[in-house]
Each structure stands twice: as structure tokens, then as C-alpha cells.
Amino acid sequence: MGDVTGRAVLELGCGAAQWSTALTAAGAAAVGLDLSAGQLRHARRHAEDQKQRVPLVLATGEQTPFRDASFDVVLSDHGAMSFCDPERTLPEVARLLRPGGLLAFCASSPLLAMTWDSDHDRQSERLQRKYFGMRRLDFDDGTVDFVLPWGEWLRLFRRFGFDVEDLVELRPPKGASTTYVDYVPYGWARRWPAEQIWKVRRE
């Protein structure tokens, strides 16, 4: 992302607003948005603990209260770009971004969804779900994750006026550890990408 000084940044589905807070400290004009009032309470405390002032907005990523072309960057780290329908979030992000603005979001890889063994509640090394037609995944705890085939993402980006700059398939370094022990086993993630970062730019 480079130097963020003075850049208007929206964190879409900010949770506790770790990114918004860090970007504010780095000089960005960052805003956090989330649909959960509880998450925004955590975000407010986190920003106060870091002695940063971060505007926080209660709204859905599918319909935000901001004016057209309000932001230089929209980012989402397992946030609204995962939990909301991309048929609705992508045109909304296109509306919010200035020409040439960047959308960067981290989400689960289709491989992660295709190899989840729901019968044994663990990640497997075998395909468990069809790739074609994959879209909205509903889980027993009530959460939702939109996981699309790569080709469908590409068609949606073009449809809503985005050019793809990069697809980063994440791999943990050797010897890495994580606090997200229930997400994916380390050995699995060393062999296949559990997460991916899309970087696309508004035309």
C-alpha cells in the first residue's frame, strides 16, 4: 500500500479495528465500519488504548452511508468482503472509491472450503465439496462466508469496473505459529493456501 499519509481509507467490516487504528497512527484518514455494535465497542476501546481517534460507523458493507468517491483505499481482512454478498459489496466499493482507488481484501481460499470435512469437524487433505457452483457457505454457528471460484471473482471484478493487480496466496513461513489454532493446521497451510489477498483497482 506504500505511504498512507493523508489517504482516505475505509476498513470494511473492521471488527476491533486493528487495521484502522494502525493506519491512523501511520498518518491515514482511516474509518472503520462494521455491522456489529459489539465489535465497534471493542474497536473504540482498542483505538483509545492506542491513543488514536478513529471514526467508527455502524452499517452493512452492502450499503454504506458515505458519499460517492470518498476513499482512496477500501480494505477488508476477513470482513465484509467475506460475510456479505459480493454482488452487492463490489458495486458499493466501486461507488466509494475514487478513480484509480484500491480495493484489497483477505479471505479464505476456495481450497480451504473444498477440503473442510464437516463430518469430523476438521481440515482434510481430500476434496469434500464441489468447486463449481460454490458461493455462500452457511455454518452451524450462524456465520456465513462467501467463497467463490477464482473465475467468478474475475468476472465480477470486470463487471463492476475493477482491474486485477495481484492475487497473493498466503503461505506461513517455516516455524511460524498462530493464535488462530482452530482456523487451519500449520502443516496444511504450508502445502496449500488457506487464505488469499486480492488487490484490484478501480478503473
GIDAWO-V85943 format. One record per backbone hydrogen bond with DSSP energy under -1.0 kcal/mol. CO is the residue of the C=O (numbers start at 1). NH is the residue of the N-H. If there is no record, write none. Layout:
BEGIN
co=(CO,CO)
nh=(NH,NH)
END
This chain:
BEGIN
co=(4,7,8,8,9,10,11,12,14,17,18,19,20,21,22,23,24,27,28,29,31,32,33,33,34,36,37,38,39,40,41,42,43,44,45,46,47,48,55,57,71,72,73,74,75,76,79,79,80,82,85,85,86,88,89,90,91,92,93,95,96,96,98,101,102,103,104,105,106,107,109,110,111,114,114,115,116,117,122,131,135,137,139,143,145,149,150,151,152,153,154,155,156,157,158,161,163,166,168,173,179,180,185,186,188,188,194,195,196,197,198,199,199,200,201,202)
nh=(7,29,72,73,31,75,33,80,17,21,22,23,24,25,26,28,27,6,30,9,11,57,13,14,59,40,41,42,43,44,45,46,47,48,49,50,52,51,32,34,98,102,10,104,12,106,82,83,84,146,88,89,90,92,93,94,95,96,97,69,70,71,101,202,74,200,76,198,78,196,113,114,115,128,129,124,118,122,117,134,147,145,142,139,137,153,154,155,156,157,158,159,160,162,161,203,201,199,197,176,181,183,189,190,191,192,109,170,107,168,105,165,166,103,163,100)
END
